[in-house]
Amino acid sequence: MTSLYDDPQLYDLLFEPEPFLSFYRTLAQSQKGSVLELGCGTGQLLIPISELGCRCVGLEINSAMLTEASERVGAAGTQVSLVEADMRDFSLRENFSLIFVARNSLLHLHDHMDFERCFSAVREHLQPGGLFAFDVFNPSISILSKPPGMRELIERVSHPEHGTVTVEATVDYDSKTQVNRSTWYASSEAGTEFLVAPLHLRCIFPQELLLMIDHFGFRLEERYGNFSLAPFSVSSRQQVCVCRAA
């Protein structure tokens, strides 16, 4: 099945590193130890973090993203180890002072068992006193209630191969599973649709998130509403969480 992640260049054009990089880089600096990123993609975040001099490991399940990350690691000349694996099932035989999952990547997990396996693996790989950090969107009822199949513009970007690319996406929220089963469409400036890909992301509502963190053996230290460290509130669009093992 075609995936949005099969085109690493398009992904990076759509999802720039800031403000995520500054936040996770600051956490890495504060922890002063080794770092593991789950769902590291092309290394957009992890490679700059490795420039702090800490040992960095990136875990990624998509082979195209991992290949791009490997090329970038080589070009940057940094010490980043890359592992092709599922964030629900990995064993690296080392522990880390910071483990993070950025840019909604945690939401590729859809059910209770997925989250239990992931959080358990994270706990097993954390050093004593280590941090587990992640960011997920705060679900918006107004967005999730949009008519299924209705395309909305996400962004227009300049692609090295396709020129000006228009990216659109639908919303198709399944309230039973709490999964938004959207479809993304990318069209070239000539009007040719060169990518049609599903993007199915779980929605985690604020009170549910607190219960999940506690149930899976973590203690929430901070939950911010954005990457400027604003307190989480009713108007927050993001849930930026910093946890420790309980």
N, C-alpha and C positions, 0 to 999 in steps of 0.2 A: 504494500500500500504506500502511495506517495505521502511524504511527510514534509512539513514546512522546514524541517531540519535537514532535508536532503540538499538544500541550497544554502550552504554556510554564508556565502557572500550576501545573499538577500537577508538572511536572519540578522546579520550584524548591522546591515543598513537600517533595518527596522527597529532594532533594539540596541541602542548605544550604551556604552558602559556606565556613564554617569546618570543618576547620582549613586548608583549601586556600588561602584568601585570605591568611592571615598569612604562610604560607610564600612564596608567589609575590610578595607585596607586599614582603617583606624582600629577595628577590632583585632586584626592580626598584629598590629603594632603593640596594642595593650597586652596581648597574651604572650608575646615574645617566645613563640615556639612554632612547632610544625603546624601546617594548615592543610586541610582536606576540603575540596569543593566537590559536592555531589551535583551531577548535571553540569559539568564545567563548560560544555559547548565548545567553542573555538578557542577558549583560553582568554577571552576578552578581559575577564576580571583576574584570573589566577596568575597570568604572566606578569602583569604589573605588580601584583602583590609579592611575587617571588623576588622582585627587585629589592625588597626590604632585606633580603639575605636569609630568609627563613626557608626551611624545607617545605615544598609544596607538592601536593598530589592532587591530580584531577581525575575524577571518575565520570565516565560518559558512556551511554549505551548506544548512541547513534554513530555508526562507523564513519560517515561523511564528516560529521563535526569533529570527530577524534582525529581524522587524517589532517584536517585543516589546523587543528590545535597543535599537532605534532610538527607540522611545517613551521608554524609560528614560533614554537619553542626553539626549534633549530635556528631560525633567523634571529631570534632575540638573544640566543646564547645563555639563557637562564637555566637553572636547575629545577625543572618541573618534571615529575614522573606522571605518566598518563596510563590509565587503566580502563579497559573496556569492560564494563560491568553494569549491573542493575543496582540502583540505590536500595532496592528491597533485599538484596542478597549479595553481600560482598564480604570478603575476609582478606585484610591487607597485612595482618600480622604485625601491626604497629599501631601506636596510639597518637592522638593529636591534641594540641592545645586549643585549636579552633576547627570546628566542622561547620560549613555553611551551605545553604541551598538558596540560590538567588533567583529573582525574576520569575516567581510563580512556578518554578520547576517542581516544587513539592506537590503541586496540584495535578500532576500527571498520575498520581496515586489516587485511586477512586473509591476504595472500600476500606472497611475497618482492618482487614487482614493486611492490606498493602501498607497502611500506616504503622501497624504494629510491627511488621517485619523491618521497615525502614528505621523507626525510632529505636528498636532493639539493636540493630546493627550500629547505629550511631552511638548508642550508649556503650557498646562493647569497644568502640574505637576511641573514646574520649579519655584523655588523661585525667587524673584527679584534679578537680578544679577547672577543667576545660569548659569551653563555651560551645553551645549549639545555637546557631543563629539562622534565621530564614525570613523571607518576606513573601507574603501572599496578598492578593487583593482583598479588599473588604467588599463582599457581594452587595450589589446595588439592585434593589427590586425593580427600579425603573428600567434598568438595562436588561435584566433577565426576563422581563415581561414583554419584551418587544416581539412582534410577530415572527414566527419561524420562517426562514427562507429570505427574509428581507436583507438585502446587502447594504452595508454601510461602509463608507470610505474610512480606511485605517490611515493610509499615508501614501504619498507619492515620493519615490526615491530614484536616484540616478544609479542604475545598475551597469557594471562594466561590460556585460554581455548583451543585455536587453534594452539598454538606453533608459528612458524614463519609464518607470514601472508604477502602475497603479495597483494598490493592494486593497481589497475589500474583504469583509467578513460578515457572516450571518450570526445570529444568536438563536439557539434552539435548546432552551433550558428544560431539563428533565427533573421535575421537582421530587420524584420518587428517589432517584439516585443522587440528587444534588450535583449533577454533572451538566455543564454547558457544552453541548455537542455542536460546536460551531464549525463552519467550513470557511476556509480562507481561499481567496482567488487572487492570482497575480497575473496582470496583463501587460504586455509590452506596449510601447508607444504606437506600434503598428496595429494594436487592437487584438493581438494574438494572446489567448489565455494559455500561458505556459506552465502554470501550476494551479492545481485544485487539490487542496489537502485538508483533511479533518484536523481540528485542534480541540480535543476533549479535555476540559479542565474541571476538576472538582471545585465546588464552592464550599468554603468553610466559614460559617457565620461566627461572629465574635464570641458568643457564649459557648458555642460548641468547641471552638479552638481552645479555650481555657480548660475545658473538661478533657480534651484529647491530650494536651500537654501533661496534665496531672496523671491521667490514666496510664500513659506510656512511660512514666517514671522520671519526669522532668519537673523542674521548678522554674516558672516564668520569672525572670528578673526584671525585664523591661518589655513593654509593648508600646511602640511609637506609632503615630499616625502617618508619618512620612520620614524621609531620610534626612530631614532637618531636625529630627528628634523632637518634633512636636508631640505632646501627649495624645494618646489615642482618644478619639471622641466620636460623637454621632456623625460628624461630617467627614471623618477620615476615609480616604480612598484606599489606604494600604494598612496592613497589619505587619509591622516590622518587629520581629520577636527575638529576644536574646534569652537563652535558657541555660540552666546547668542541670546535671543529673541530680535527682533528689536523693 
